[in-house]
Amino acid sequence: MPGVSAGALLELCISTILSIFSGVFSKVFSWSKGTCGVTNSLVSDANSQSEQSKDLDVTTPTSVNYHFTRKCNYKCGFCFHTAKTSFVLPLEEAKKGLRLLKEAGMEKINFSGGEPFLHDRGDFLGKMVQYCKAELQLPSVSIVSNGSMIKEKWFQKYGDFLDILAISCDSFDDETNQMIGRCQGNKSHIENLFKIRSWCQQYKVAFKINSVINTFNVHEDMTEQINQLNPVRWKVFQCLLIDGENAGEEALREAERFVITDQQFQDFLDHHSAVSCLVPESNEKMRNSYLILDEYMRFLDCREGRKDPSRSILDVGVKDAISFSGFDEKMFLKRGGKYVWSKADMKLDW
């Protein structure tokens, strides 16, 4: 090139080459940034979808059994929720947990024990029943009791807020109930059962009976008495062993002598097949199909044949606690866990 020295020409060439490389590198880097942006976006979307999927997998606590006390005045030999503690949550803490459950989707609460009418002579229970129906406006509020501590004045005060009262009765023979431990002293469990049935009728509470079928009652014919009492449901359970409760070295009960075979249970069901309100629950159906909340408001996982507690819903919330419940929702539906459970929808002839 005329008038340009060789040194200047070399410097110009090097400058041009560097400029070209700089431009190419800039575009490559820009593309890389763009690609990373897309990748990050995809990762973000994937994470979002994963979180949505997790939310869909979260169990809704549609029906919850709250065993708020373990203390009981009966000594049923097969009991699988025994008096291992005497703890009962303060009322306001219990209400807080009940509200958390309602916010998580609870439609039905069942209060049980132990004997739920034992604590504070049933007033603590009544206040929770009233809170769940009047303030939380739950479709269904129910209780399972042995019936021994129930007074008519309880119905007068709280009956309007209760949908279903289930009384446990395993036999219509007082001597059999004595052998099982379903008694207190010489009081007749059966006479009390009929008295409570009349109160349920009078105060418009749906009446239900629960029976545990075991070696002492497996051959009993209960057809006549069940038809006479005419419960909305007769829940018939097969005697179940739970390690640490009614089986094992640390258990407070030894229920092995009460256990019947699957065939014996089926024979009992067949013998009572004409009873239209009968709802059977074998060990297979029962074990993991209940959402059980203990006295500390911890969900109990029974998958390993024992009751392994989650952390309390009061500490970690319902979503985290329920993920450790081992709840089998399919079996819950299969066993008829969801039914017409509000007395307003039952159309009963009071």
NUNU-766683 format. One record per residue (C-alpha): x, y, z. Coordinates in steps of 0.25 Angstrom, whole numbers. Example, Ala and Ser with C-alpha at 12.3 -4.5 7.8 and 13.67 -1.06 7.14 Angstrom:
# residues 2
NODE     px     py     pz
NODE     49    -18     31
NODE     55     -4     29
***
This chain:
# residues 350
NODE     px     py     pz
NODE      0      0      0
NODE      7     13     -5
NODE     12     22      7
NODE      9     12     18
NODE     21      6     25
NODE     21     -9     26
NODE     20     -8     42
NODE      8      1     41
NODE      2     -9     31
NODE      4    -21     41
NODE     -2    -13     52
NODE    -14    -10     44
NODE    -16    -25     41
NODE    -15    -29     55
NODE    -25    -19     60
NODE    -35    -24     49
NODE    -33    -38     53
NODE    -35    -35     68
NODE    -48    -27     64
NODE    -53    -39     56
NODE    -51    -48     68
NODE    -57    -39     78
NODE    -70    -38     70
NODE    -71    -53     68
NODE    -68    -55     83
NODE    -78    -45     87
NODE    -89    -52     79
NODE    -85    -65     84
NODE    -86    -60     98
NODE    -99    -54     95
NODE   -105    -67     90
NODE   -100    -74    102
NODE   -107    -64    111
NODE   -119    -66    103
NODE   -118    -81    104
NODE   -116    -81    119
NODE   -128    -72    120
NODE   -137    -82    113
NODE   -131    -93    121
NODE   -133    -85    134
NODE   -147    -83    129
NODE   -150    -97    126
NODE   -144   -101    139
NODE   -153    -91    146
NODE   -165    -96    139
NODE   -162   -110    142
NODE   -160   -107    157
NODE   -174   -100    156
NODE   -180   -112    150
NODE   -174   -121    160
NODE   -179   -112    172
NODE   -193   -112    166
NODE   -192   -128    164
NODE   -188   -128    179
NODE   -200   -120    183
NODE   -209   -129    175
NODE   -203   -141    183
NODE   -206   -135    196
NODE   -217   -143    204
NODE   -229   -135    207
NODE   -233   -138    222
NODE   -248   -140    218
NODE   -251   -148    230
NODE   -243   -148    242
NODE   -243   -156    255
NODE   -238   -148    267
NODE   -235   -156    279
NODE   -233   -144    288
NODE   -232   -153    301
NODE   -227   -167    304
NODE   -233   -168    317
NODE   -245   -178    319
NODE   -253   -184    330
NODE   -255   -197    322
NODE   -244   -208    321
NODE   -248   -215    307
NODE   -237   -225    305
NODE   -236   -222    290
NODE   -235   -207    291
NODE   -225   -202    281
NODE   -224   -187    286
NODE   -220   -189    301
NODE   -217   -180    312
NODE   -202   -178    310
NODE   -203   -163    314
NODE   -213   -155    321
NODE   -211   -142    313
NODE   -222   -134    307
NODE   -219   -121    299
NODE   -224   -108    305
NODE   -238   -104    298
NODE   -232    -92    291
NODE   -221   -100    285
NODE   -230   -111    281
NODE   -239   -101    274
NODE   -227    -95    267
NODE   -224   -109    261
NODE   -238   -112    257
NODE   -239    -98    249
NODE   -226   -102    242
NODE   -232   -116    238
NODE   -245   -108    233
NODE   -236    -99    225
NODE   -229   -111    219
NODE   -242   -117    214
NODE   -248   -125    226
NODE   -263   -128    225
NODE   -265   -138    236
NODE   -259   -138    250
NODE   -261   -150    259
NODE   -257   -149    274
NODE   -253   -161    281
NODE   -244   -166    291
NODE   -241   -173    301
NODE   -255   -169    306
NODE   -258   -155    301
NODE   -269   -152    311
NODE   -259   -155    323
NODE   -251   -142    322
NODE   -258   -130    329
NODE   -271   -138    330
NODE   -273   -136    315
NODE   -273   -121    315
NODE   -260   -120    308
NODE   -265   -129    297
NODE   -278   -121    296
NODE   -270   -108    294
NODE   -262   -115    283
NODE   -275   -120    276
NODE   -282   -107    277
NODE   -269   -100    272
NODE   -268   -109    260
NODE   -283   -108    256
NODE   -286    -94    260
NODE   -274    -86    256
NODE   -266    -95    246
NODE   -279   -100    240
NODE   -275   -114    237
NODE   -285   -123    230
NODE   -283   -134    240
NODE   -279   -135    255
NODE   -279   -148    261
NODE   -275   -156    274
NODE   -271   -170    278
NODE   -274   -173    292
NODE   -276   -185    301
NODE   -288   -177    306
NODE   -286   -179    321
NODE   -283   -165    324
NODE   -294   -158    316
NODE   -305   -150    323
NODE   -318   -145    317
NODE   -314   -130    321
NODE   -302   -132    311
NODE   -312   -134    300
NODE   -320   -122    304
NODE   -308   -113    304
NODE   -301   -119    292
NODE   -310   -128    284
NODE   -313   -118    273
NODE   -298   -117    269
NODE   -296   -132    268
NODE   -300   -140    255
NODE   -296   -155    259
NODE   -294   -162    273
NODE   -288   -175    272
NODE   -289   -184    284
NODE   -279   -196    284
NODE   -286   -209    288
NODE   -280   -223    285
NODE   -291   -232    291
NODE   -305   -232    296
NODE   -302   -241    307
NODE   -297   -235    320
NODE   -288   -246    323
NODE   -281   -246    310
NODE   -279   -231    312
NODE   -273   -234    325
NODE   -263   -244    319
NODE   -259   -234    309
NODE   -257   -222    318
NODE   -268   -214    312
NODE   -274   -210    326
NODE   -272   -202    338
NODE   -275   -210    351
NODE   -289   -217    351
NODE   -296   -206    342
NODE   -303   -212    330
NODE   -297   -207    317
NODE   -309   -211    309
NODE   -319   -204    318
NODE   -311   -191    316
NODE   -310   -193    301
NODE   -325   -193    300
NODE   -326   -181    309
NODE   -317   -173    300
NODE   -324   -178    287
NODE   -337   -171    293
NODE   -329   -158    296
NODE   -324   -158    282
NODE   -338   -159    276
NODE   -343   -148    286
NODE   -332   -138    283
NODE   -330   -142    268
NODE   -317   -148    268
NODE   -314   -159    258
NODE   -311   -172    265
NODE   -300   -182    261
NODE   -295   -195    267
NODE   -280   -200    267
NODE   -277   -214    270
NODE   -263   -221    270
NODE   -265   -236    266
NODE   -256   -245    274
NODE   -255   -259    280
NODE   -265   -255    291
NODE   -276   -251    282
NODE   -273   -257    268
NODE   -285   -267    269
NODE   -295   -257    275
NODE   -307   -254    267
NODE   -310   -239    269
NODE   -320   -237    258
NODE   -333   -235    267
NODE   -326   -225    276
NODE   -320   -217    264
NODE   -333   -217    257
NODE   -340   -212    270
NODE   -330   -201    272
NODE   -330   -197    257
NODE   -317   -189    256
NODE   -314   -181    244
NODE   -301   -190    243
NODE   -296   -203    250
NODE   -281   -202    248
NODE   -276   -216    250
NODE   -260   -217    252
NODE   -251   -229    252
NODE   -242   -229    264
NODE   -229   -223    260
NODE   -215   -224    267
NODE   -207   -211    268
NODE   -193   -213    273
NODE   -190   -204    285
NODE   -205   -203    288
NODE   -211   -217    289
NODE   -200   -225    285
NODE   -185   -226    288
NODE   -176   -224    301
NODE   -180   -210    303
NODE   -195   -211    301
NODE   -205   -208    312
NODE   -214   -219    306
NODE   -212   -233    301
NODE   -222   -235    290
NODE   -217   -248    284
NODE   -228   -256    291
NODE   -238   -248    284
NODE   -234   -249    270
NODE   -242   -257    260
NODE   -239   -262    246
NODE   -244   -255    233
NODE   -253   -267    231
NODE   -259   -265    245
NODE   -262   -251    242
NODE   -268   -254    229
NODE   -277   -264    235
NODE   -282   -254    245
NODE   -285   -244    233
NODE   -292   -255    225
NODE   -300   -259    238
NODE   -305   -244    239
NODE   -306   -241    224
NODE   -321   -238    225
NODE   -318   -226    234
NODE   -318   -214    224
NODE   -310   -204    233
NODE   -298   -213    234
NODE   -285   -207    230
NODE   -274   -217    231
NODE   -259   -214    233
NODE   -249   -225    232
NODE   -234   -223    237
NODE   -230   -220    222
NODE   -240   -209    221
NODE   -238   -203    234
NODE   -223   -202    236
NODE   -219   -190    227
NODE   -233   -184    223
NODE   -235   -175    235
NODE   -228   -161    237
NODE   -225   -163    252
NODE   -221   -150    260
NODE   -216   -153    274
NODE   -216   -145    287
NODE   -205   -136    282
NODE   -211   -134    269
NODE   -201   -143    262
NODE   -206   -152    250
NODE   -203   -167    253
NODE   -197   -176    242
NODE   -202   -191    244
NODE   -195   -196    232
NODE   -185   -204    240
NODE   -195   -210    249
NODE   -192   -199    260
NODE   -196   -185    262
NODE   -184   -176    257
NODE   -187   -161    260
NODE   -185   -150    250
NODE   -181   -136    256
NODE   -193   -128    262
NODE   -201   -120    252
NODE   -200   -109    262
NODE   -185   -108    259
NODE   -183   -112    245
NODE   -197   -110    239
NODE   -207   -120    233
NODE   -200   -121    219
NODE   -187   -126    225
NODE   -192   -134    236
NODE   -202   -142    227
NODE   -191   -146    218
NODE   -187   -156    229
NODE   -201   -161    232
NODE   -200   -173    223
NODE   -214   -171    219
NODE   -220   -180    208
NODE   -231   -171    202
NODE   -235   -182    192
NODE   -238   -191    203
NODE   -245   -180    210
NODE   -255   -179    199
NODE   -256   -194    196
NODE   -260   -196    210
NODE   -271   -186    209
NODE   -264   -175    218
NODE   -271   -164    211
NODE   -286   -165    212
NODE   -298   -157    216
NODE   -292   -152    229
NODE   -300   -139    232
NODE   -313   -141    240
NODE   -319   -130    232
NODE   -318   -139    219
NODE   -322   -152    226
NODE   -337   -149    225
NODE   -339   -157    238
NODE   -353   -159    244
NODE   -350   -153    258
***
